[in-house]
């Protein structure tokens, strides 16, 4: 997974944390959207960034998912 993809995922996770009142930052959704627009050139440089016809396992992403932090929500048993 590229650095751009990781940064986008982190910002989207933070939006979900804010919406779930679980954010540990003072950031707002509007600021995060502005950050997303900056790093993606208003969405112009992210065509097919999450499309992967040939799946390659990303061990760091697996660790993040295994930790319970999936799509901005912390799950626990």
Backbone as CSV, one residue per row, in Angstrom:
resi,resn,N_x,N_y,N_z,CA_x,CA_y,CA_z,C_x,C_y,C_z
1,UNK,0.846,-1.161,0.000,0.000,0.000,0.000,0.900,1.235,0.000
2,UNK,0.578,2.196,-0.831,1.402,3.393,-0.955,1.200,4.327,0.239
3,UNK,2.129,5.258,0.404,2.006,6.252,1.473,0.749,7.091,1.291
4,UNK,0.432,7.425,0.054,-0.774,8.211,-0.217,-2.009,7.454,0.247
5,UNK,-2.075,6.172,-0.082,-3.216,5.355,0.318,-3.319,5.279,1.839
6,UNK,-2.186,5.082,2.514,-2.186,5.025,3.982,-2.652,6.346,4.585
7,UNK,-2.197,7.456,4.014,-2.601,8.768,4.522,-4.096,9.002,4.326
8,UNK,-4.606,8.613,3.178,-6.038,8.745,2.925,-6.812,7.895,3.921
9,UNK,-6.392,6.647,4.118,-7.067,5.772,5.081,-7.038,6.359,6.482
10,UNK,-5.895,6.920,6.887,-5.780,7.503,8.226,-6.732,8.687,8.387
11,UNK,-6.829,9.524,7.364,-7.740,10.664,7.443,-9.197,10.217,7.463
12,UNK,-9.531,9.213,6.664,-10.899,8.693,6.678,-11.230,8.042,8.017
13,UNK,-10.257,7.334,8.609,-10.452,6.762,9.945,-10.705,7.860,10.965
14,UNK,-9.985,8.970,10.843,-10.162,10.077,11.790,-11.550,10.693,11.650
15,UNK,-12.057,10.803,10.415,-13.435,11.292,10.231,-14.410,10.376,10.947
16,UNK,-14.225,9.067,10.794,-15.109,8.119,11.480,-14.987,8.241,12.989
17,UNK,-13.771,8.448,13.499,-13.572,8.629,14.942,-14.296,9.878,15.438
18,UNK,-14.206,10.956,14.686,-14.890,12.193,15.068,-16.398,11.972,15.105
19,UNK,-16.924,11.327,14.082,-18.370,11.084,14.025,-18.841,10.168,15.149
20,UNK,-17.962,9.279,15.605,-18.313,8.366,16.695,-17.917,8.933,18.060
21,UNK,-17.474,10.202,18.081,-17.029,10.854,19.318,-15.901,10.090,19.996
22,UNK,-15.020,9.496,19.209,-13.887,8.735,19.750,-12.555,9.343,19.344
23,UNK,-12.600,10.533,18.791,-11.374,11.174,18.320,-10.564,11.694,19.497
24,UNK,-9.260,11.556,19.397,-8.363,12.073,20.428,-7.677,13.360,19.966
25,UNK,-8.111,13.894,18.825,-7.541,15.139,18.310,-8.596,16.240,18.368
26,UNK,-8.150,17.463,18.165,-9.068,18.605,18.118,-9.444,18.947,16.684
27,UNK,-9.180,18.032,15.777,-9.451,18.277,14.363,-10.952,18.237,14.099
28,UNK,-11.368,18.877,13.020,-12.771,18.845,12.612,-12.881,18.122,11.273
29,UNK,-14.085,17.684,10.958,-14.322,17.003,9.682,-13.964,17.935,8.534
30,UNK,-14.287,19.198,8.666,-13.982,20.161,7.601,-12.475,20.268,7.366
31,UNK,-11.694,20.303,8.455,-10.236,20.365,8.308,-9.690,19.104,7.648
32,UNK,-10.243,17.963,8.002,-9.780,16.702,7.420,-10.128,16.650,5.936
33,UNK,-11.313,17.107,5.588,-11.696,17.150,4.173,-10.747,18.067,3.405
34,UNK,-10.385,19.199,4.001,-9.404,20.095,3.361,-8.065,19.382,3.185
35,UNK,-7.633,18.630,4.216,-6.383,17.863,4.111,-6.472,16.818,3.005
36,UNK,-7.610,16.128,2.937,-7.809,15.131,1.877,-7.727,15.782,0.498
37,UNK,-8.363,16.927,0.361,-8.324,17.633,-0.926,-6.909,18.055,-1.296
38,UNK,-6.109,18.456,-0.293,-4.727,18.859,-0.563,-3.885,17.684,-1.043
39,UNK,-3.967,16.554,-0.326,-3.079,15.442,-0.686,-3.544,14.686,-1.922
40,UNK,-4.812,14.869,-2.304,-5.321,14.171,-3.487,-5.527,15.098,-4.675
41,UNK,-5.087,16.358,-4.547,-5.298,17.346,-5.614,-6.780,17.396,-5.981
42,UNK,-7.607,17.572,-4.951,-9.075,17.600,-5.093,-9.611,16.339,-5.764
43,UNK,-8.966,15.225,-5.475,-9.419,13.937,-5.979,-8.902,13.566,-7.353
44,UNK,-8.115,14.442,-7.962,-7.665,14.191,-9.328,-6.567,13.138,-9.435
45,UNK,-5.774,12.930,-8.372,-4.660,11.976,-8.489,-4.907,10.678,-7.728
46,UNK,-6.152,10.306,-7.557,-6.435,9.068,-6.839,-7.298,8.099,-7.647
47,UNK,-7.323,8.256,-8.949,-8.091,7.319,-9.777,-7.566,5.906,-9.594
48,UNK,-8.440,4.998,-9.240,-8.140,3.572,-9.081,-7.082,3.286,-8.018
49,UNK,-6.901,4.188,-7.053,-5.875,3.969,-6.031,-6.228,2.790,-5.117
50,UNK,-7.521,2.545,-4.928,-7.932,1.444,-4.069,-8.335,0.211,-4.875
51,UNK,-8.197,0.268,-6.186,-8.482,-0.882,-7.041,-7.224,-1.727,-7.140
52,UNK,-7.348,-2.973,-6.808,-6.189,-3.862,-6.869,-6.649,-5.209,-7.409
53,UNK,-6.531,-5.370,-8.717,-6.955,-6.629,-9.335,-6.088,-7.795,-8.906
54,UNK,-4.854,-7.505,-8.551,-3.922,-8.542,-8.121,-3.579,-8.272,-6.667
55,UNK,-4.379,-8.807,-5.774,-4.242,-8.526,-4.346,-2.873,-8.956,-3.831
56,UNK,-2.213,-8.042,-3.152,-0.947,-8.330,-2.499,-1.153,-8.078,-1.017
57,UNK,-0.848,-9.048,-0.203,-1.070,-8.928,1.227,-0.164,-7.851,1.818
58,UNK,-0.739,-6.999,2.631,-0.008,-5.933,3.315,0.008,-6.279,4.801
59,UNK,1.145,-6.707,5.298,1.252,-7.172,6.686,0.915,-6.072,7.686
60,UNK,1.295,-4.838,7.412,0.983,-3.748,8.336,-0.514,-3.487,8.411
61,UNK,-1.195,-3.573,7.279,-2.644,-3.396,7.271,-3.305,-4.557,8.007
62,UNK,-2.775,-5.761,7.854,-3.296,-6.909,8.594,-3.158,-6.704,10.098
63,UNK,-2.018,-6.159,10.529,-1.807,-5.895,11.961,-2.795,-4.852,12.468
64,UNK,-3.038,-3.810,11.652,-3.989,-2.772,12.045,-5.386,-3.362,12.207
65,UNK,-5.778,-4.200,11.268,-7.095,-4.831,11.340,-7.182,-5.790,12.527
66,UNK,-6.113,-6.544,12.756,-6.103,-7.494,13.866,-6.146,-6.788,15.215
67,UNK,-5.680,-5.541,15.261,-5.688,-4.790,16.519,-7.097,-4.355,16.902
68,UNK,-8.037,-4.493,15.963,-9.412,-4.110,16.240,-9.776,-2.763,15.673
69,UNK,-8.819,-2.044,15.135,-9.095,-0.726,14.564,-9.395,-0.900,13.086
70,UNK,-10.668,-1.015,12.769,-11.093,-1.254,11.393,-12.076,-0.164,10.997
71,UNK,-11.767,0.549,9.921,-12.621,1.595,9.396,-13.004,2.622,10.455
72,UNK,-12.075,2.931,11.340,-12.315,4.001,12.296,-13.045,3.590,13.549
73,UNK,-13.420,2.332,13.651,-14.136,1.879,14.830,-13.272,0.902,15.591
74,UNK,-13.240,1.043,16.884,-12.440,0.143,17.715,-13.373,-0.944,18.238
75,UNK,-13.111,-2.168,17.805,-13.892,-3.301,18.253,-13.148,-4.046,19.333
76,UNK,-13.841,-4.512,20.300,-13.204,-5.312,21.335,-14.127,-6.447,21.724
77,UNK,-13.519,-7.530,22.178,-14.302,-8.701,22.591,-14.514,-8.687,24.074
